Amino acid sequence: MPKLLDWLVRAAGQARPSLATKAAPPGFALYADCRPTWTSRDPASLARAGYQRNPVVYRAVRLVAESAASLPLTPVSGDGRDLLALLARPNLRESGVQLLETVYADLMLAGSAYLEAVGVEGRVVGLQALRPERMRVAPGPDGWPAAYVYTVGGQSRRFDLGEGAVAPILALSLFHPGDDHGGLPPIEAAATALDIHNAAAAWNKALLDNAARPSGALVFAGASLSEAQFDRIKGELEANYQGAGNAGRPLLLEGGLDWKPLALSPRDMDFVEAKNAAAREIALAFGVPPLLLGLPGDSTHANYAEANRALYRQTLIPLARRTAQAVANWLEPAFGTVELEPDLDRIEALASERESLWRRIQAADFLTQAEKREAVGYLPEAPSP
């Protein structure tokens, strides 16, 4: 495209006007098919364009993963002490919070997450997360997964699901309407907004590199420019007047040359609001109130505390609950029937809600002590010896 523009400018400058049209300077019109360029929808490309290069995606993923992994879990039925001990220290390399952070981040960026049960002599002694982009599903005759193949460093390892009391792999995924085995990550749903946000940031960076102002038009009042004159003027402009380092430098023009600066119209400035709107759409896809990410223009929640409660109620608690129950069901042959739930009493953001619930339950004289404990999510009292 730059070579085409150079040729058109030269052609316009070398076209000498006739006597009938001498007052009209030469000109041309250029129409281009400007189609948008989208990021590939595969998880690796979205992770690079989003998590690694976009601050809104990075912060949203970290906020969801870190907060959900830090939720305390408690058994509401069954003896979950051994299972909770395993989740607290799943392997020698990382803590339980670190493991769950990886799981939740994989769900946000890939739509799927995989856990491997490490067994010794028939006992489950450890858990570790496997990279979803390295995992391949091997379906059986009925279409459901019969095995998982994990490939790293050119070496593949096959996990057959029919071996052992506990399946070697737990596959977690978000709902995907077009995939039987994989999940749809929030970052894919926000891919359009992600590209808009990144493009606006790139446009702004290019504007800053160009002395924080749009370029102008160099007008020649004469009939034409020679090839040598054109190349010399272009080279001087590129070498001495482009870039932030040359901002404010006076432009020296010879006779017949005039510089016409261009200004941004209010319509051109809509990219600022477009960038903010794209950021809010990204936060919406991840289930994070925009107020918690410091995004302008959000008035959904009255204050920070209300937005924080919405994050826990609508995003973090459902995510942690379904993950904890999936892990408990997966390891049931090794640890017995256990039902794990997030301990809402230990979540500081929900303290005001829990206090209101306790007051209402305490004032309900028609309930027995056991019914009150069940209403607030506690186990029945153990009978006295």
Secondary structure in CASP SS format (residue, H / E / C, confidence):
PFRMAT SS
TARGET T0000
AUTHOR 0000-0000-0000
METHOD secondary structure of the structure
MODEL  1
M C 1.00
P H 1.00
K H 1.00
L H 1.00
L H 1.00
D H 1.00
W H 1.00
L H 1.00
V H 1.00
R H 1.00
A H 1.00
A H 1.00
G H 1.00
Q H 1.00
A C 1.00
R C 1.00
P C 1.00
S C 1.00
L H 1.00
A H 1.00
T H 1.00
K C 1.00
A C 1.00
A C 1.00
P C 1.00
P C 1.00
G C 1.00
F C 1.00
A C 1.00
L C 1.00
Y C 1.00
A C 1.00
D C 1.00
C C 1.00
R C 1.00
P C 1.00
T C 1.00
W C 1.00
T C 1.00
S C 1.00
R C 1.00
D C 1.00
P H 1.00
A H 1.00
S H 1.00
L H 1.00
A H 1.00
R H 1.00
A H 1.00
G C 1.00
Y C 1.00
Q C 1.00
R C 1.00
N C 1.00
P H 1.00
V H 1.00
V H 1.00
Y H 1.00
R H 1.00
A H 1.00
V H 1.00
R H 1.00
L H 1.00
V H 1.00
A H 1.00
E H 1.00
S H 1.00
A H 1.00
A H 1.00
S C 1.00
L C 1.00
P C 1.00
L E 1.00
T E 1.00
P E 1.00
V E 1.00
S E 1.00
G C 1.00
D C 1.00
G C 1.00
R H 1.00
D H 1.00
L H 1.00
L H 1.00
A H 1.00
L H 1.00
L H 1.00
A H 1.00
R C 1.00
P C 1.00
N C 1.00
L C 1.00
R C 1.00
E C 1.00
S C 1.00
G H 1.00
V H 1.00
Q H 1.00
L H 1.00
L H 1.00
E H 1.00
T H 1.00
V H 1.00
Y H 1.00
A H 1.00
D H 1.00
L H 1.00
M H 1.00
L H 1.00
A H 1.00
G C 1.00
S E 1.00
A E 1.00
Y E 1.00
L E 1.00
E E 1.00
A E 1.00
V E 1.00
G E 1.00
V E 1.00
E C 1.00
G C 1.00
R E 1.00
V E 1.00
V E 1.00
G E 1.00
L E 1.00
Q E 1.00
A E 1.00
L E 1.00
R C 1.00
P H 1.00
E H 1.00
R H 1.00
M E 1.00
R E 1.00
V E 1.00
A E 1.00
P E 1.00
G C 1.00
P C 1.00
D C 1.00
G C 1.00
W C 1.00
P E 1.00
A E 1.00
A E 1.00
Y E 1.00
V E 1.00
Y E 1.00
T E 1.00
V E 1.00
G C 1.00
G C 1.00
Q E 1.00
S E 1.00
R E 1.00
R E 1.00
F E 1.00
D E 1.00
L C 1.00
G C 1.00
E C 1.00
G C 1.00
A C 1.00
V C 1.00
A C 1.00
P C 1.00
I E 1.00
L E 1.00
A E 1.00
L E 1.00
S E 1.00
L C 1.00
F C 1.00
H C 1.00
P C 1.00
G C 1.00
D C 1.00
D C 1.00
H C 1.00
G C 1.00
G C 1.00
L C 1.00
P C 1.00
P H 1.00
I H 1.00
E H 1.00
A H 1.00
A C 1.00
A H 1.00
T H 1.00
A H 1.00
L H 1.00
D H 1.00
I H 1.00
H H 1.00
N H 1.00
A H 1.00
A H 1.00
A H 1.00
A H 1.00
W H 1.00
N H 1.00
K H 1.00
A H 1.00
L H 1.00
L H 1.00
D H 1.00
N C 1.00
A C 1.00
A C 1.00
R C 1.00
P C 1.00
S C 1.00
G E 1.00
A E 1.00
L E 1.00
V E 1.00
F E 1.00
A C 1.00
G C 1.00
A C 1.00
S C 1.00
L C 1.00
S C 1.00
E H 1.00
A H 1.00
Q H 1.00
F H 1.00
D H 1.00
R H 1.00
I H 1.00
K H 1.00
G H 1.00
E H 1.00
L H 1.00
E H 1.00
A H 1.00
N H 1.00
Y C 1.00
Q C 1.00
G C 1.00
A H 1.00
G H 1.00
N H 1.00
A C 1.00
G C 1.00
R C 1.00
P C 1.00
L C 1.00
L C 1.00
L C 1.00
E C 1.00
G C 1.00
G C 1.00
L E 1.00
D E 1.00
W E 1.00
K E 1.00
P E 1.00
L C 1.00
A C 1.00
L C 1.00
S C 1.00
P C 1.00
R C 1.00
D C 1.00
M C 1.00
D H 1.00
F H 1.00
V H 1.00
E H 1.00
A H 1.00
K H 1.00
N H 1.00
A H 1.00
A H 1.00
A H 1.00
R H 1.00
E H 1.00
I H 1.00
A H 1.00
L H 1.00
A H 1.00
F H 1.00
G C 1.00
V C 1.00
P C 1.00
P H 1.00
L H 1.00
L H 1.00
L H 1.00
G C 1.00
L C 1.00
P C 1.00
G C 1.00
D C 1.00
S C 1.00
T C 1.00
H C 1.00
A C 1.00
N C 1.00
Y H 1.00
A H 1.00
E H 1.00
A H 1.00
N H 1.00
R H 1.00
A H 1.00
L H 1.00
Y H 1.00
R H 1.00
Q H 1.00
T H 1.00
L H 1.00
I H 1.00
P H 1.00
L H 1.00
A H 1.00
R H 1.00
R H 1.00
T H 1.00
A H 1.00
Q H 1.00
A H 1.00
V H 1.00
A H 1.00
N H 1.00
W H 1.00
L C 1.00
E H 1.00
P H 1.00
A H 1.00
F H 1.00
G C 1.00
T C 1.00
V C 1.00
E E 1.00
L E 1.00
E E 1.00
P E 1.00
D C 1.00
L H 1.00
D H 1.00
R H 1.00
I C 1.00
E H 1.00
A H 1.00
L H 1.00
A H 1.00
S H 1.00
E H 1.00
R H 1.00
E H 1.00
S H 1.00
L H 1.00
W H 1.00
R H 1.00
R H 1.00
I H 1.00
Q H 1.00
A C 1.00
A C 1.00
D C 1.00
F C 1.00
L C 1.00
T C 1.00
Q H 1.00
A H 1.00
E H 1.00
K H 1.00
R H 1.00
E H 1.00
A H 1.00
V C 1.00
G C 1.00
Y C 1.00
L C 1.00
P C 1.00
E C 1.00
A C 1.00
P C 1.00
S C 1.00
P C 1.00
END
